[in-house]
Amino acid sequence: MRGLRIAPNVIFQSGRNFVDYANTLQSPGHALIGVEASYEISPSAVLFLDARNLADEAYILNYSTVADASIAPTLNVFIPGEGRAIFGGLRIGFGGKP
């Protein structure tokens, strides 16, 4: 079925994950909002636009664990997440849906 499809999305991380084995430092939580829009131009081709982190929220994507964060409080163990991003393109499938 050809047509426009719009799909909002929310990525939620509650936080409260301990970064160190001594349980002295926790990672903060976050909620990211985005939307994807696509239009099927043929049974095997779809144009799409994907917008992520629309509020441009700073968040922690990942972290490295340490033994005790209170011993070295300036140690940077957090890996920042990506800011606002917009992707677009064409999905092509061979022999069926893309």
Backbone atoms as SQL, in Angstrom:
CREATE TABLE atoms (id INTEGER PRIMARY KEY, chain TEXT, resi INTEGER, resn TEXT, atom TEXT, x REAL, y REAL, z REAL);
INSERT INTO atoms VALUES
  (1, 'A', 1, 'MET', 'N', 0.835, -1.178, 0.000),
  (2, 'A', 1, 'MET', 'CA', 0.000, 0.000, 0.000),
  (3, 'A', 1, 'MET', 'C', 0.884, 1.247, 0.000),
  (4, 'A', 2, 'ARG', 'N', 0.774, 2.038, -1.010),
  (5, 'A', 2, 'ARG', 'CA', 1.548, 3.267, -1.100),
  (6, 'A', 2, 'ARG', 'C', 0.971, 4.314, -0.167),
  (7, 'A', 3, 'GLY', 'N', 1.842, 5.221, 0.277),
  (8, 'A', 3, 'GLY', 'CA', 1.356, 6.311, 1.101),
  (9, 'A', 3, 'GLY', 'C', 2.396, 6.816, 2.065),
  (10, 'A', 4, 'LEU', 'N', 1.976, 7.809, 2.803),
  (11, 'A', 4, 'LEU', 'CA', 2.831, 8.463, 3.783),
  (12, 'A', 4, 'LEU', 'C', 2.695, 7.753, 5.128),
  (13, 'A', 5, 'ARG', 'N', 3.809, 7.556, 5.797),
  (14, 'A', 5, 'ARG', 'CA', 3.816, 6.954, 7.129),
  (15, 'A', 5, 'ARG', 'C', 4.612, 7.865, 8.043),
  (16, 'A', 6, 'ILE', 'N', 4.048, 8.227, 9.193),
  (17, 'A', 6, 'ILE', 'CA', 4.743, 9.043, 10.193),
  (18, 'A', 6, 'ILE', 'C', 4.745, 8.272, 11.503),
  (19, 'A', 7, 'ALA', 'N', 5.934, 8.111, 12.089),
  (20, 'A', 7, 'ALA', 'CA', 6.069, 7.327, 13.315),
  (21, 'A', 7, 'ALA', 'C', 6.906, 8.091, 14.336),
  (22, 'A', 8, 'PRO', 'N', 6.266, 8.649, 15.371),
  (23, 'A', 8, 'PRO', 'CA', 7.036, 9.291, 16.446),
  (24, 'A', 8, 'PRO', 'C', 7.699, 8.208, 17.303),
  (25, 'A', 9, 'ASN', 'N', 8.793, 8.579, 17.985),
  (26, 'A', 9, 'ASN', 'CA', 9.443, 7.617, 18.870),
  (27, 'A', 9, 'ASN', 'C', 10.002, 8.318, 20.099),
  (28, 'A', 10, 'VAL', 'N', 10.103, 7.552, 21.177),
  (29, 'A', 10, 'VAL', 'CA', 10.682, 8.020, 22.429),
  (30, 'A', 10, 'VAL', 'C', 11.667, 6.964, 22.897),
  (31, 'A', 11, 'ILE', 'N', 12.865, 7.405, 23.238),
  (32, 'A', 11, 'ILE', 'CA', 13.869, 6.526, 23.827),
  (33, 'A', 11, 'ILE', 'C', 14.048, 6.977, 25.264),
  (34, 'A', 12, 'PHE', 'N', 13.809, 6.071, 26.186),
  (35, 'A', 12, 'PHE', 'CA', 13.823, 6.419, 27.609),
  (36, 'A', 12, 'PHE', 'C', 14.841, 5.558, 28.344),
  (37, 'A', 13, 'GLN', 'N', 15.720, 6.205, 29.096),
  (38, 'A', 13, 'GLN', 'CA', 16.676, 5.515, 29.964),
  (39, 'A', 13, 'GLN', 'C', 16.463, 6.055, 31.373),
  (40, 'A', 14, 'SER', 'N', 16.124, 5.195, 32.299),
  (41, 'A', 14, 'SER', 'CA', 15.766, 5.652, 33.638),
  (42, 'A', 14, 'SER', 'C', 16.958, 6.119, 34.465),
  (43, 'A', 15, 'GLY', 'N', 18.152, 5.740, 34.093),
  (44, 'A', 15, 'GLY', 'CA', 19.316, 6.088, 34.914),
  (45, 'A', 15, 'GLY', 'C', 19.444, 5.109, 36.062),
  (46, 'A', 16, 'ARG', 'N', 20.058, 5.562, 37.126),
  (47, 'A', 16, 'ARG', 'CA', 20.257, 4.748, 38.323),
  (48, 'A', 16, 'ARG', 'C', 21.132, 3.516, 38.078),
  (49, 'A', 17, 'ASN', 'N', 21.911, 3.546, 37.015),
  (50, 'A', 17, 'ASN', 'CA', 22.890, 2.484, 36.780),
  (51, 'A', 17, 'ASN', 'C', 24.198, 2.907, 37.424),
  (52, 'A', 18, 'PHE', 'N', 24.764, 2.053, 38.230),
  (53, 'A', 18, 'PHE', 'CA', 26.023, 2.401, 38.888),
  (54, 'A', 18, 'PHE', 'C', 27.180, 2.282, 37.908),
  (55, 'A', 19, 'VAL', 'N', 28.046, 3.276, 37.959),
  (56, 'A', 19, 'VAL', 'CA', 29.196, 3.360, 37.069),
  (57, 'A', 19, 'VAL', 'C', 30.416, 2.706, 37.706),
  (58, 'A', 20, 'ASP', 'N', 30.418, 2.609, 39.014),
  (59, 'A', 20, 'ASP', 'CA', 31.568, 2.014, 39.698),
  (60, 'A', 20, 'ASP', 'C', 31.109, 0.840, 40.563),
  (61, 'A', 21, 'TYR', 'N', 32.060, -0.028, 40.885),
  (62, 'A', 21, 'TYR', 'CA', 31.759, -1.225, 41.666),
  (63, 'A', 21, 'TYR', 'C', 31.523, -0.917, 43.138),
  (64, 'A', 22, 'ALA', 'N', 31.880, 0.291, 43.574),
  (65, 'A', 22, 'ALA', 'CA', 31.644, 0.705, 44.963),
  (66, 'A', 22, 'ALA', 'C', 30.262, 1.342, 45.125),
  (67, 'A', 23, 'ASN', 'N', 29.523, 1.466, 44.055),
  (68, 'A', 23, 'ASN', 'CA', 28.179, 2.049, 44.058),
  (69, 'A', 23, 'ASN', 'C', 28.162, 3.472, 44.628),
  (70, 'A', 24, 'THR', 'N', 29.092, 4.312, 44.145),
  (71, 'A', 24, 'THR', 'CA', 29.146, 5.705, 44.596),
  (72, 'A', 24, 'THR', 'C', 28.742, 6.693, 43.504),
  (73, 'A', 25, 'LEU', 'N', 28.677, 6.256, 42.237),
  (74, 'A', 25, 'LEU', 'CA', 28.351, 7.148, 41.127),
  (75, 'A', 25, 'LEU', 'C', 27.348, 6.468, 40.205),
  (76, 'A', 26, 'GLN', 'N', 26.262, 7.194, 39.905),
  (77, 'A', 26, 'GLN', 'CA', 25.240, 6.667, 39.012),
  (78, 'A', 26, 'GLN', 'C', 25.177, 7.477, 37.723),
  (79, 'A', 27, 'SER', 'N', 24.783, 6.810, 36.647),
  (80, 'A', 27, 'SER', 'CA', 24.581, 7.532, 35.386),
  (81, 'A', 27, 'SER', 'C', 23.205, 8.190, 35.414),
  (82, 'A', 28, 'PRO', 'N', 23.091, 9.396, 34.853),
  (83, 'A', 28, 'PRO', 'CA', 21.788, 10.066, 34.825),
  (84, 'A', 28, 'PRO', 'C', 20.882, 9.472, 33.743),
  (85, 'A', 29, 'GLY', 'N', 19.601, 9.617, 33.929),
  (86, 'A', 29, 'GLY', 'CA', 18.643, 9.141, 32.943),
  (87, 'A', 29, 'GLY', 'C', 18.365, 10.195, 31.874),
  (88, 'A', 30, 'HIS', 'N', 17.638, 9.804, 30.852),
  (89, 'A', 30, 'HIS', 'CA', 17.271, 10.738, 29.797),
  (90, 'A', 30, 'HIS', 'C', 16.060, 10.216, 29.020),
  (91, 'A', 31, 'ALA', 'N', 15.420, 11.119, 28.312),
  (92, 'A', 31, 'ALA', 'CA', 14.341, 10.770, 27.387),
  (93, 'A', 31, 'ALA', 'C', 14.574, 11.566, 26.104),
  (94, 'A', 32, 'LEU', 'N', 14.601, 10.865, 24.992),
  (95, 'A', 32, 'LEU', 'CA', 14.843, 11.487, 23.692),
  (96, 'A', 32, 'LEU', 'C', 13.609, 11.302, 22.820),
  (97, 'A', 33, 'ILE', 'N', 13.245, 12.338, 22.078),
  (98, 'A', 33, 'ILE', 'CA', 12.105, 12.225, 21.182),
  (99, 'A', 33, 'ILE', 'C', 12.569, 12.382, 19.741),
  (100, 'A', 34, 'GLY', 'N', 11.869, 11.697, 18.853),
  (101, 'A', 34, 'GLY', 'CA', 12.200, 11.769, 17.437),
  (102, 'A', 34, 'GLY', 'C', 10.989, 11.428, 16.605),
  (103, 'A', 35, 'VAL', 'N', 11.160, 11.479, 15.302),
  (104, 'A', 35, 'VAL', 'CA', 10.078, 11.137, 14.386),
  (105, 'A', 35, 'VAL', 'C', 10.685, 10.618, 13.087),
  (106, 'A', 36, 'GLU', 'N', 10.025, 9.636, 12.495),
  (107, 'A', 36, 'GLU', 'CA', 10.435, 9.145, 11.181),
  (108, 'A', 36, 'GLU', 'C', 9.242, 9.273, 10.244),
  (109, 'A', 37, 'ALA', 'N', 9.494, 9.778, 9.066),
  (110, 'A', 37, 'ALA', 'CA', 8.470, 9.869, 8.039),
  (111, 'A', 37, 'ALA', 'C', 8.968, 9.141, 6.799),
  (112, 'A', 38, 'SER', 'N', 8.086, 8.417, 6.158),
  (113, 'A', 38, 'SER', 'CA', 8.479, 7.708, 4.943),
  (114, 'A', 38, 'SER', 'C', 7.328, 7.716, 3.944),
  (115, 'A', 39, 'TYR', 'N', 7.693, 7.572, 2.682),
  (116, 'A', 39, 'TYR', 'CA', 6.702, 7.534, 1.617),
  (117, 'A', 39, 'TYR', 'C', 7.099, 6.446, 0.635),
  (118, 'A', 40, 'GLU', 'N', 6.197, 5.491, 0.441),
  (119, 'A', 40, 'GLU', 'CA', 6.451, 4.390, -0.483),
  (120, 'A', 40, 'GLU', 'C', 6.149, 4.870, -1.900),
  (121, 'A', 41, 'ILE', 'N', 7.193, 4.939, -2.717),
  (122, 'A', 41, 'ILE', 'CA', 6.996, 5.416, -4.086),
  (123, 'A', 41, 'ILE', 'C', 6.774, 4.264, -5.064),
  (124, 'A', 42, 'SER', 'N', 7.148, 3.056, -4.656),
  (125, 'A', 42, 'SER', 'CA', 6.871, 1.846, -5.429),
  (126, 'A', 42, 'SER', 'C', 6.946, 0.670, -4.452),
  (127, 'A', 43, 'PRO', 'N', 6.548, -0.526, -4.869),
  (128, 'A', 43, 'PRO', 'CA', 6.613, -1.665, -3.952),
  (129, 'A', 43, 'PRO', 'C', 8.027, -1.990, -3.443),
  (130, 'A', 44, 'SER', 'N', 9.046, -1.501, -4.147),
  (131, 'A', 44, 'SER', 'CA', 10.409, -1.812, -3.708),
  (132, 'A', 44, 'SER', 'C', 11.245, -0.571, -3.385),
  (133, 'A', 45, 'ALA', 'N', 10.628, 0.620, -3.297),
  (134, 'A', 45, 'ALA', 'CA', 11.384, 1.839, -3.007),
  (135, 'A', 45, 'ALA', 'C', 10.611, 2.738, -2.044),
  (136, 'A', 46, 'VAL', 'N', 11.324, 3.197, -1.017),
  (137, 'A', 46, 'VAL', 'CA', 10.724, 4.054, 0.001),
  (138, 'A', 46, 'VAL', 'C', 11.663, 5.223, 0.272),
  (139, 'A', 47, 'LEU', 'N', 11.131, 6.445, 0.193),
  (140, 'A', 47, 'LEU', 'CA', 11.869, 7.634, 0.620),
  (141, 'A', 47, 'LEU', 'C', 11.640, 7.804, 2.114),
  (142, 'A', 48, 'PHE', 'N', 12.690, 8.191, 2.867),
  (143, 'A', 48, 'PHE', 'CA', 12.504, 8.354, 4.302),
  (144, 'A', 48, 'PHE', 'C', 13.257, 9.565, 4.831),
  (145, 'A', 49, 'LEU', 'N', 12.771, 10.060, 5.967),
  (146, 'A', 49, 'LEU', 'CA', 13.406, 11.132, 6.723),
  (147, 'A', 49, 'LEU', 'C', 13.316, 10.728, 8.187),
  (148, 'A', 50, 'ASP', 'N', 14.448, 10.702, 8.883),
  (149, 'A', 50, 'ASP', 'CA', 14.508, 10.266, 10.279),
  (150, 'A', 50, 'ASP', 'C', 15.146, 11.378, 11.113),
  (151, 'A', 51, 'ALA', 'N', 14.384, 11.959, 12.035),
  (152, 'A', 51, 'ALA', 'CA', 14.884, 13.029, 12.903),
  (153, 'A', 51, 'ALA', 'C', 15.000, 12.482, 14.322),
  (154, 'A', 52, 'ARG', 'N', 16.185, 12.603, 14.929),
  (155, 'A', 52, 'ARG', 'CA', 16.450, 12.045, 16.254),
  (156, 'A', 52, 'ARG', 'C', 16.875, 13.138, 17.235),
  (157, 'A', 53, 'ASN', 'N', 16.566, 12.929, 18.502),
  (158, 'A', 53, 'ASN', 'CA', 16.914, 13.855, 19.581),
  (159, 'A', 53, 'ASN', 'C', 16.496, 15.282, 19.219),
  (160, 'A', 54, 'LEU', 'N', 15.230, 15.444, 18.916),
  (161, 'A', 54, 'LEU', 'CA', 14.717, 16.733, 18.447),
  (162, 'A', 54, 'LEU', 'C', 14.896, 17.870, 19.450),
  (163, 'A', 55, 'ALA', 'N', 14.918, 17.572, 20.734),
  (164, 'A', 55, 'ALA', 'CA', 15.114, 18.608, 21.758),
  (165, 'A', 55, 'ALA', 'C', 16.591, 18.936, 21.960),
  (166, 'A', 56, 'ASP', 'N', 17.471, 18.245, 21.233),
  (167, 'A', 56, 'ASP', 'CA', 18.924, 18.438, 21.335),
  (168, 'A', 56, 'ASP', 'C', 19.407, 18.301, 22.781),
  (169, 'A', 57, 'GLU', 'N', 18.885, 17.276, 23.469),
  (170, 'A', 57, 'GLU', 'CA', 19.234, 17.034, 24.866),
  (171, 'A', 57, 'GLU', 'C', 20.635, 16.425, 24.979),
  (172, 'A', 58, 'ALA', 'N', 21.421, 16.936, 25.920),
  (173, 'A', 58, 'ALA', 'CA', 22.719, 16.327, 26.225),
  (174, 'A', 58, 'ALA', 'C', 22.444, 15.108, 27.101),
  (175, 'A', 59, 'TYR', 'N', 23.037, 13.975, 26.746),
  (176, 'A', 59, 'TYR', 'CA', 22.780, 12.747, 27.497),
  (177, 'A', 59, 'TYR', 'C', 23.998, 11.831, 27.456),
  (178, 'A', 60, 'ILE', 'N', 23.979, 10.860, 28.336),
  (179, 'A', 60, 'ILE', 'CA', 25.060, 9.879, 28.415),
  (180, 'A', 60, 'ILE', 'C', 24.665, 8.670, 27.570),
  (181, 'A', 61, 'LEU', 'N', 25.445, 8.375, 26.548),
  (182, 'A', 61, 'LEU', 'CA', 25.187, 7.230, 25.691),
  (183, 'A', 61, 'LEU', 'C', 25.690, 5.947, 26.338),
  (184, 'A', 62, 'ASN', 'N', 26.874, 6.021, 26.933),
  (185, 'A', 62, 'ASN', 'CA', 27.504, 4.843, 27.523),
  (186, 'A', 62, 'ASN', 'C', 28.502, 5.301, 28.567),
  (187, 'A', 63, 'TYR', 'N', 29.065, 4.369, 29.278),
  (188, 'A', 63, 'TYR', 'CA', 30.071, 4.703, 30.279),
  (189, 'A', 63, 'TYR', 'C', 31.013, 3.529, 30.487),
  (190, 'A', 64, 'SER', 'N', 32.194, 3.843, 31.002),
  (191, 'A', 64, 'SER', 'CA', 33.168, 2.821, 31.376),
  (192, 'A', 64, 'SER', 'C', 33.092, 2.627, 32.877),
  (193, 'A', 65, 'THR', 'N', 33.182, 1.408, 33.320),
  (194, 'A', 65, 'THR', 'CA', 33.121, 1.161, 34.759),
  (195, 'A', 65, 'THR', 'C', 34.505, 1.315, 35.390),
  (196, 'A', 66, 'VAL', 'N', 34.506, 1.736, 36.640),
  (197, 'A', 66, 'VAL', 'CA', 35.732, 1.873, 37.426),
  (198, 'A', 66, 'VAL', 'C', 35.502, 1.196, 38.773),
  (199, 'A', 67, 'ALA', 'N', 36.576, 0.953, 39.502),
  (200, 'A', 67, 'ALA', 'CA', 36.449, 0.294, 40.806),
  (201, 'A', 67, 'ALA', 'C', 35.734, 1.183, 41.816),
  (202, 'A', 68, 'ASP', 'N', 36.208, 2.443, 41.963),
  (203, 'A', 68, 'ASP', 'CA', 35.615, 3.350, 42.948),
  (204, 'A', 68, 'ASP', 'C', 35.743, 4.782, 42.436),
  (205, 'A', 69, 'ALA', 'N', 34.634, 5.372, 42.024),
  (206, 'A', 69, 'ALA', 'CA', 34.652, 6.722, 41.450),
  (207, 'A', 69, 'ALA', 'C', 34.951, 7.786, 42.492),
  (208, 'A', 70, 'SER', 'N', 34.743, 7.500, 43.764),
  (209, 'A', 70, 'SER', 'CA', 35.011, 8.506, 44.797),
  (210, 'A', 70, 'SER', 'C', 36.510, 8.716, 44.997),
  (211, 'A', 71, 'ILE', 'N', 37.336, 7.787, 44.603),
  (212, 'A', 71, 'ILE', 'CA', 38.793, 7.922, 44.729),
  (213, 'A', 71, 'ILE', 'C', 39.335, 8.891, 43.674),
  (214, 'A', 72, 'ALA', 'N', 38.771, 8.836, 42.472),
  (215, 'A', 72, 'ALA', 'CA', 39.223, 9.714, 41.378),
  (216, 'A', 72, 'ALA', 'C', 38.016, 10.453, 40.814),
  (217, 'A', 73, 'PRO', 'N', 37.516, 11.491, 41.491),
  (218, 'A', 73, 'PRO', 'CA', 36.289, 12.154, 41.055),
  (219, 'A', 73, 'PRO', 'C', 36.403, 12.904, 39.728),
  (220, 'A', 74, 'THR', 'N', 37.607, 13.196, 39.270),
  (221, 'A', 74, 'THR', 'CA', 37.761, 13.905, 38.002),
  (222, 'A', 74, 'THR', 'C', 37.899, 12.951, 36.818),
  (223, 'A', 75, 'LEU', 'N', 37.893, 11.674, 37.074),
  (224, 'A', 75, 'LEU', 'CA', 38.009, 10.690, 36.003),
  (225, 'A', 75, 'LEU', 'C', 36.759, 10.733, 35.132),
  (226, 'A', 76, 'ASN', 'N', 36.946, 10.905, 33.838),
  (227, 'A', 76, 'ASN', 'CA', 35.808, 10.985, 32.924),
  (228, 'A', 76, 'ASN', 'C', 35.480, 9.593, 32.409),
  (229, 'A', 77, 'VAL', 'N', 34.366, 9.036, 32.854),
  (230, 'A', 77, 'VAL', 'CA', 33.955, 7.700, 32.431),
  (231, 'A', 77, 'VAL', 'C', 32.744, 7.727, 31.502),
  (232, 'A', 78, 'PHE', 'N', 32.150, 8.909, 31.305),
  (233, 'A', 78, 'PHE', 'CA', 30.936, 9.017, 30.508),
  (234, 'A', 78, 'PHE', 'C', 31.227, 9.310, 29.045),
  (235, 'A', 79, 'ILE', 'N', 30.468, 8.676, 28.162),
  (236, 'A', 79, 'ILE', 'CA', 30.570, 8.896, 26.720),
  (237, 'A', 79, 'ILE', 'C', 29.295, 9.626, 26.293),
  (238, 'A', 80, 'PRO', 'N', 29.421, 10.854, 25.777),
  (239, 'A', 80, 'PRO', 'CA', 28.214, 11.626, 25.429),
  (240, 'A', 80, 'PRO', 'C', 27.488, 11.049, 24.222),
  (241, 'A', 81, 'GLY', 'N', 26.184, 11.283, 24.193),
  (242, 'A', 81, 'GLY', 'CA', 25.360, 10.850, 23.070),
  (243, 'A', 81, 'GLY', 'C', 25.333, 11.885, 21.966),
  (244, 'A', 82, 'GLU', 'N', 24.769, 11.501, 20.859),
  (245, 'A', 82, 'GLU', 'CA', 24.691, 12.366, 19.685),
  (246, 'A', 82, 'GLU', 'C', 23.646, 13.464, 19.880),
  (247, 'A', 83, 'GLY', 'N', 23.917, 14.637, 19.386),
  (248, 'A', 83, 'GLY', 'CA', 22.955, 15.742, 19.444),
  (249, 'A', 83, 'GLY', 'C', 21.852, 15.553, 18.422),
  (250, 'A', 84, 'ARG', 'N', 21.158, 16.636, 18.136),
  (251, 'A', 84, 'ARG', 'CA', 20.076, 16.570, 17.147),
  (252, 'A', 84, 'ARG', 'C', 20.651, 16.099, 15.809),
  (253, 'A', 85, 'ALA', 'N', 19.942, 15.192, 15.161),
  (254, 'A', 85, 'ALA', 'CA', 20.415, 14.664, 13.884),
  (255, 'A', 85, 'ALA', 'C', 19.222, 14.381, 12.976),
  (256, 'A', 86, 'ILE', 'N', 19.411, 14.625, 11.689),
  (257, 'A', 86, 'ILE', 'CA', 18.377, 14.349, 10.700),
  (258, 'A', 86, 'ILE', 'C', 19.017, 13.566, 9.553),
  (259, 'A', 87, 'PHE', 'N', 18.411, 12.441, 9.224),
  (260, 'A', 87, 'PHE', 'CA', 18.901, 11.573, 8.157),
  (261, 'A', 87, 'PHE', 'C', 17.798, 11.410, 7.128),
  (262, 'A', 88, 'GLY', 'N', 18.180, 11.271, 5.912),
  (263, 'A', 88, 'GLY', 'CA', 17.209, 11.036, 4.852),
  (264, 'A', 88, 'GLY', 'C', 17.815, 10.135, 3.799),
  (265, 'A', 89, 'GLY', 'N', 16.955, 9.498, 3.048),
  (266, 'A', 89, 'GLY', 'CA', 17.483, 8.636, 2.010),
  (267, 'A', 89, 'GLY', 'C', 16.409, 7.869, 1.274),
  (268, 'A', 90, 'LEU', 'N', 16.861, 6.881, 0.542),
  (269, 'A', 90, 'LEU', 'CA', 16.012, 6.030, -0.263),
  (270, 'A', 90, 'LEU', 'C', 16.342, 4.585, 0.072),
  (271, 'A', 91, 'ARG', 'N', 15.338, 3.827, 0.496),
  (272, 'A', 91, 'ARG', 'CA', 15.511, 2.385, 0.737),
  (273, 'A', 91, 'ARG', 'C', 15.012, 1.648, -0.494),
  (274, 'A', 92, 'ILE', 'N', 15.862, 0.766, -1.009),
  (275, 'A', 92, 'ILE', 'CA', 15.492, -0.014, -2.191),
  (276, 'A', 92, 'ILE', 'C', 15.594, -1.483, -1.842),
  (277, 'A', 93, 'GLY', 'N', 14.556, -2.216, -2.142),
  (278, 'A', 93, 'GLY', 'CA', 14.541, -3.656, -1.921),
  (279, 'A', 93, 'GLY', 'C', 14.515, -4.396, -3.255),
  (280, 'A', 94, 'PHE', 'N', 15.115, -5.566, -3.277),
  (281, 'A', 94, 'PHE', 'CA', 15.132, -6.383, -4.472),
  (282, 'A', 94, 'PHE', 'C', 14.357, -7.661, -4.186),
  (283, 'A', 95, 'GLY', 'N', 13.328, -7.889, -4.958),
  (284, 'A', 95, 'GLY', 'CA', 12.526, -9.091, -4.785),
  (285, 'A', 95, 'GLY', 'C', 11.473, -8.949, -3.683),
  (286, 'A', 96, 'GLY', 'N', 11.153, -7.758, -3.289),
  (287, 'A', 96, 'GLY', 'CA', 10.131, -7.559, -2.250),
  (288, 'A', 96, 'GLY', 'C', 10.230, -6.195, -1.635),
  (289, 'A', 97, 'LYS', 'N', 9.694, -6.088, -0.433),
  (290, 'A', 97, 'LYS', 'CA', 9.673, -4.806, 0.283),
  (291, 'A', 97, 'LYS', 'C', 11.077, -4.427, 0.754),
  (292, 'A', 98, 'PRO', 'N', 11.382, -3.099, 0.787),
  (293, 'A', 98, 'PRO', 'CA', 12.684, -2.644, 1.298),
  (294, 'A', 98, 'PRO', 'C', 12.766, -2.752, 2.803);
